[in-house]
Each structure stands twice: as C-alpha cells, then as structure tokens.
Amino acid sequence: MRFEQAGGVVCLGETMVVLVPAEPGPAHAVRQWTRAIGGAESNVACHLARLGVTSSWVSAVGADAFGQAVLDGVGGAGVDVSAVHVDPERPTGLYVKEADASGSPVRYYRRGSAASAMGPGVLGALDLADVRLVHVSGITAALSDTCLALLRDVLTAPRTGHLVSFDLNWRPALWRDRDPAVLRDLANAADVVLAGADEAEAVWGTGDPHELRALLPGPASIVVKQGEKGATLVEGDVHTYQRALRVDVVEPVGAGDAFAAGYLAAHLAGNPPARRLRAGHLQAAAALLTHEDVGQPLPASVTGPLLDADEPTWAAATLRAGDLRETP
C-alpha cells in the first residue's frame, strides 16, 4: 500500500523514551529493562514514511542519550528530523511501563521536558511551502501553557495551501490539572478530526458520529474510530461507515496512530471515503499483527485486492501475522 504524492506532512508533538521490563516479576524487582521510544505524532510520521508519504517530525528533545535515541529511532524510519530542537538544559521525556500480574500501569516523567517548553515560535520557524498537511494531537495541548499556545496557533493561523489534522488522543492523566474544554475549540478549528468513539464520549459526552458533527461543525472531515467494529467518516451530511477487518491480534498498542496514517495518506491522495477508511483499517491491522508500535505495512499482495474489494470479500477477510510477509 503506497501513496506517493507531491508535498509532505509535518507531524508535531512530543516523543519520549520508553522503558519496559525485560524480565518477569514485579516492577520494583526488575533489574533489566528494554528501551524503546513512543510518541503518537512521530508514530504517524513513521507510518506515513513507510507508506511512501514524505514526512517530517517537529519537536524538541534533550541534549542527552535519550534524545539521541529518539532522533535515531524516528529518523531511522525515514522521517525528516532536521527541525527537531535539541535543548541543552531540559531533558527528554520518559515513561515507564511497570508490567506485572495485576496490569501494566504507565508512569510518565515528562514535566519540564524539552518538548513541554515548545511554544508558538516553533510554528514561525517552519517552512510550510511544500507541506500538504500538518498533523497534531490533543496530547500537546496538555503539556504546558506554551504548548497549548503553539497548538492554537497551528490550528488558527491562515492556511498556506495545507490542511491541519487533529487527533483527539485523550490521555486523562495529562489533564488532571488542566481544563480539557479547550479540546473542542482546537478540534473545531481543524480540517480533519480523528477520534475514538470511546474517548470522544469521555471528553465531549458523545461518541455518536451524528452528534459529533453537530458538536464540531467546523472540520470538513470527522473520522470516528469505533474499535473492532469499524469507523465512520462524516463529511457534510454524508456518513460513510466501513467495518474493520478481522485480525488475529498480536499486540493492540499503536493501532490508532497506524489508522490515522493510513487514512491521512489516502485522504491526501484524493481517495474516495470508503477507500480512505479501508486504508486506515489496513494500516491498523499491520500494527495489530506485531509487537512494534510501527511495523512494516502489509504487502501489496494483501492490500491491493482488499482496498478495492467488494463488501462481501472485505467482510470475509481475516488477517494473520503471516500476512506481513510478501508472497513470492
């Protein structure tokens, strides 16, 4: 599944280092940890690059080993990281997954991070001449007052030939000391909004596509992700629903960012509504079939027939881990 086209995508937001236990047992007793990286916006940028879309990631990291690991990881996926600021004073954000028998709580250590110091000046320094889309999420709005100001500027500044997409990405732990009411105004200023029905219900009191359209009259496109059931695209008064693929899930983490990238790539390519949603589902399926947040896309031998299949063929399809391998 490839969507080569003129112009690129800028994804803006924080990416952190992730520490995950590398051995069994309670977190306090773990002595070996695996380091990875994690960030919704950079995940989208990496997926887009894998889909053939020119993408860049804009953020800030510390002048530390973790910051270099983030730059190496995102840049190694084919994403342009040249606009990332390396902060000599503030650290790279960190979160820890304390996996144990009772669950996998996540502990964030991002207060005062390099990315939390971003502000409106970031937008002024960007060259958007050849950019088709700027992608942001609600996470950034919760990091600091200056990050909220940056997001407001991204969403309200005059467009220079580009669109702005906004993924709600509700993280309740980040909003304990902040007012999430700002998320409605931010979303309403976007051209494309993506939101899970469950998180929209938590933030705005409804996950119903019809009610969300009434709540957010501004965006040209609203995509409501309805989990394993499917997704609905609302454009004007037209609602397009596309059921999700059946997938033998290996790991659910990262599917939302993958869906966003697949949908946005097809949106920019001018694909019709149902095909855009299918592209999102196919990219999400690739994430569900691996332990990685950003794995390889499904091969063309799988995606080609399914993107334009009739509805019975799509509905009957089941994807498994073996489908990640290209057929000889």
Secondary structure, 3 states (H helix, E strand, C coil): CCCCCCCEEEEECCCEEEEEECCCCCHHHCCCEEEEEECHHHHHHHHHHHCCCCEEEECEEECCHHHHHHHHHHHHCCCECCCCEEECCCCCCEEEECCECCECCEEEECCCCCHHHCCCHHHHCCCCCCEEEEEEEHHHHCCCHHHHHHHHHHHHCCCCCCEEEEECCCCHHHHCCCCCCHHHHHHHCCCEEEEEHHHHHHHHCCCCHHHHHHHCCCCCEEEEECCCCEEEEEECCEEEEEECCEECCCCCCCHHHHHHHHHHHHHHCCCCHHHHHHHHHHHHHHHHCCCCCCCCCCCHHHHHHHHCCCHHHHHHCEECHHHHCCCC
